[in-house]
Amino acid sequence: MEAIKQTESISIEHQWQAELVGTEMFWADLLDDERFADESGSMSQYVVDYRANLKDHIVNVIAKPRVFLFGLREKVRFNYFRQPSYNFLTKKTKFHLFVGVKAKPVTISIKLSDFFFKDLPRPKIILEPHFVTLMKSQADNVTLSVHDFLSTVGADLGFQCDVIATGSSLSPYWGEIEDKSQSLTAFFNEAKRYEAKGKDLVVYLNDYQLSTTSSLLSNAVVDENIDGLFEQPFDGISDKEEPDEDANNESLEMDAHQLLMLSRCFTLYFLGRDVRNSVMIKNAENNLSRYMKRMSVSLIDIDHAYLSEGDYINLGSQEIPHSSSHVFSIEQEQGKLSMEKPTE
């Protein structure tokens, strides 16, 4: 019998470096008409226009490759029964808030001219539970959700954001997207899964600069075993669930899939030992491992860091301390994934 022949094979090993270059945050509960209507009652035209513009903006953002993080925050509403008051000495305006499930009253004082109309320290203010509208004139005004407002002015209420899930756009799981409304519906249906009573769901849409380095490896391989090397899916992971990668895919599809893999890195980072999310974690680990082997990716370095501090960029989970900076890497060696993160 002829001996099985071994040959020397040259393979290419890739390493990824992903660095955060931009984030957009928005309050996902605003997309849910039913959930929103339960609290808001009648809405001003400013709010109607705001929500319409928000939906249009999200459609344009998720049309591009993005990793998104879903986070839960303490419920916050404006106390619109108490109008803001202006202090002529400090030039600050006091706002009254309700915070948490028990609607604890909290006040904050903001010098509005530092953030909005520079030449108008005391604009007209219209309050609704979810929104504030600041008016310089009928034609010159700005409407913000309570979370937009608190984030913009850098209010420190001592709260943090708990990352509970991740995702990517355009997601291969969204199916065929024929028009913009379908992409928004697909995104909304995904976000709706993570709504929680008594909490506010916020989404961080993140843009990364992805660079790769490659190195040549020499391996002894058995010719007869090369065909079909990665044909069998992992247990519980179907080919339908994990779309196959093709070297001839268009760049947008490849970018979207790379972002899907980055989102799975964040799943393992933020939720890695959380037994409540065991299915999500198992899927992320199995599919990421399979992808890295098929594409010869040995290391993924991620730098998700902000240049400033603040309530709304202080991200964490039960697994990871809350911080504005998250730097970690996932390595694959001999078919196993390992994670390296800074020592606590």
N, C-alpha and C positions, 0 to 999 in steps of 0.2 A: 504494500500500500504506500502510495506516495505521501511523504511527510507534509504536514501543513507548513506553508512557507511564511516566515516572518519578514517583514520589510521595514526599513527606516522611514518614518513619516514625519514631515515637518508641519506642525500646526501653529496657528496664531492664537495667542492668549490676549484677551482684552481686559482693560480696567477702565471703569467709568468714574468720572468726577462730576458731581452735580452740585452746583452752587446757586442758592436762592438769589434771584435778581429782581423779583417783584412780587407783591401780594396785594390782592383785593379782598376785602372782607365785606360780607353783607349778612343781613339777618334773614335766614332762610324761611322762618315762619311767615314772613310777609308774602311768600308765594302761595301759601295755602289759604284760599279764599274762605273756606268754611271755618278754619281755626282763627283766622284774622277777624272774621265777622262776628264771632262769638263775643269778642271783647270790645270791638271798636264802635259798634253802632253806626250812626250816620257819619259820613266822612266829608271833609271839605274838598273842594275841587283841587286844591294844592296836593292833597294826599292821593287823590285819584290819579292825577298826573304823575306824581312821584312813582307810584307802583307801576304804571304803564311804562315809564321811562326805565325803571329798574329791570323789568322783564326784558325789554329790548336790549339793554346793556348786557345782561347776563347771557342772552343768546349770542351776542357778538364775542363775548369773552370765552365761552365754552366751545365756540367753533374752532378755537386754537388749542393745541396741546397744553393741558394744565393738570397739575396734581391738586386735588382739593382735600382739605382736612375738615371733618365735621366736628364741631365742638359744642359742648353744653355750658351755658353760663347761668348765673343767678338771674331770675326774672326781674326786670326793671321797667317801670312805667313812670311817666310824668304824672304828678298829682295836678290835674288840670282844674281842680276845684280851688287851688291856691295859685293865683297869678304870680309870676316872677316879680321881684321887687328890685329897684335900682338904688344903689348907694352913690350919692353925688360926690362923696369924699374919695372913695376908693375906685369909683367908676366901674364897679363890678355889679353884676346882676345875680341875684340869688334865685335858684331853681329848687323846687320841691319835688322829691321823687318818692315812689313806693318801691321797696326792694324785697325780693324773696317771696316765698309762698305766703308768708304771713303779712306781707305788705308793710314792712317796717319803714317808717318815715325817715328820710335822709335829705339833707340839704347840701347843695354845692354852690359856690360863688365863682363866677366866671367873668373875666374882662373880655366881653364879646368882641371888642374892636381889635383884639390881638389875633382873632381867627376869621372874622367875617368882614364887615364893612369898616375899613380902617378909619374913615372919617365920620362914623356914626356910632358912638359908644352906647346909644340907647335906641335900638331899632324897635319897631312895633313887633310884638310877639303873639302868635296864635298857638295855643297849646291844645293837643289832643293826647289821649293816653299813650299812643305809640309814636307820636310825631311832634316836632316843633317847626313852625314856619317863622323865619325872621324876615322882616320886610323893611326895605329902605324906601320903596315906592311900589305901586301896583305892578310895575313892569320889572322891578329889580328886587328879587326876593330869593330865598333859599329855603327848601324844605328838607328836613333830615329826620330819620328815625331816631329813636332815643339812643340806640347803640351807635349809630353814625355820629350823633352829637357828642356823646361821652368819649368816643374814641378820638374825634377831631380835637376836642378841647383838652384831652389828656387828663380827664377826671380820674382820680384815684379813689375808688370805693373799696379797695382791698380784696377784690374778687379775681379769680383766675379762670382760665378756660380749660376744660377737661376734654381732650381729644378722645372721641369714642369710635371713629371710623374714618376710613380714607377712600378715595376714589380717583378717577382720572377722566379726562375728556380729550377727544371724543372717545368714549368707551367702546371697545369692541362688543360689549354686552348690550349696547343700546340698539343693535340691529341696524337695518337700513334707515338712514335719516334722509328723507326726501325734501323737507323744508325746515325752516328755523323753528316753527312751532313744535315740531316733533322733538327736536333736541331739547327744548325747554321742558316739554312734558316728561321726557326720559330723565332729565336731571331732577325735576321736581319729584317724580316718583321715587328716585333714589334717596333724596333728602328726606322725604316724608317718613321713611322707615326709621329715622332716628329722632323724630319728635318725641318730647318727653313732657308729661304734665308737670306744671310748676317750674319749668326751665325754659330758657330761650336757646334756640338752635342757631348757631352762627356758622358760616362757611368761609374758609380761607382758600381762595383760588390762587395758586402759586405758580410762578414762572421760574424755570431754572435754566441756567447755562450748562449744557451737558457737553463735556469733552471726554475724549477717549485716548488712551495710550495702548499700544500693542507691542508684543514681544514674540519672538519666534521660539517654539519649543520643538525638541526632537524626541519622538516617541517610537518605540517598537510596537507595531500593531500587527494583528493577524488578518490577512487579506479577507478570508472567508467570513469574518465576523463584522465587517464594516457595514454591509447593507442592512438597513432596518435597525440601526443601533438604538434609535430613540423612538421606535414606533409604538411601544406600549405605554399607555397613559398610567399615571400613578393611581393607586387605589382611591376610588371615590371622585376622581377628577376626569370628566369626560372630555373628548375632543371638542364637543359643542361648547362646553364651558370655557375651555382655554383655546382660543383661535390659534391655528398654526401660523408660524412666522414664515415668510417667504422672502428670500434675498432680493427678489424682483419686485417687492411691494413698492408702491409709491411712497415718497418721502413722508407725506402726512400720516399715512398708515403706520410707517415705522416709528415716527416720532410719537404717535399716540400709544403705540405698544411699549415703547421705552418708558413713557410716562406711567403706563399701567404698572410696569415693574417697579418704578420708583414708589408708586403708591403702596405697593406690597411691602417694600422696605419699611415704610412708615408704619404699616400695620404691625409688622414684627417688632418695631422699635417701641411704639407706644402701648401695644396691647399684648406683648409677647408672652406673658404668663397669666393673663386674665382668663380664668376658666370660663367666665360667662361668654366669652367670645371664641371658644375653642374651635368651632367650625370655621369661622372667618380666618383664624390664625392658621389652621391646618391647610386651608385652601391657599392662603398666601404663601406659606412655606413650600408646599409641594409644587405649586405652579412657578414660583420664583426659581426654585432649584432646577426644575426642568428647563426653564428658559435659559438660565445661566449656562447649563451644560450644553444645550443645543447651540447656543451662540458663542460658546467659549469665552464667557465672561467670568473672570476669577474673582474680581473685587469691585464693589460699588461703594464709593466714598460719597457721603452726603453732608453738605454744609448748609443747614437751614438756620441762619442767624440774622437777627435784626440789629441795626446800628444804635437803636435806642431802647428804652425800657417803657413799660406801660401795662396797664391791666389787660389790654386787648391783644397783646403779643406775648403774654406770659402763658405759654402753652405747656401742658403736662398731662399726666394721667395717674392712675394708681400705680403704674409701673415706673414712671419717669417723673422726677421732680420738675415742678413748673419753672420755666426759664424762657428768656427771649432768645436763647441760643441752643441749638441742638445739632451737634456734630457727631456723626457715627459712621460706621462702615459695616458692610456685610460681605463676608468672604466665603467662597466655595472652594473646598478642597476635598478631593476624592469623594465627591457626591454628597458632602455634608455642608450645611450652612452654619456659620458662626458669626456672632456679632461682637463688635468692639465699640465701646462707648467710653467717654471720660469717666474716671473714677469719681464716685459721689463723695 
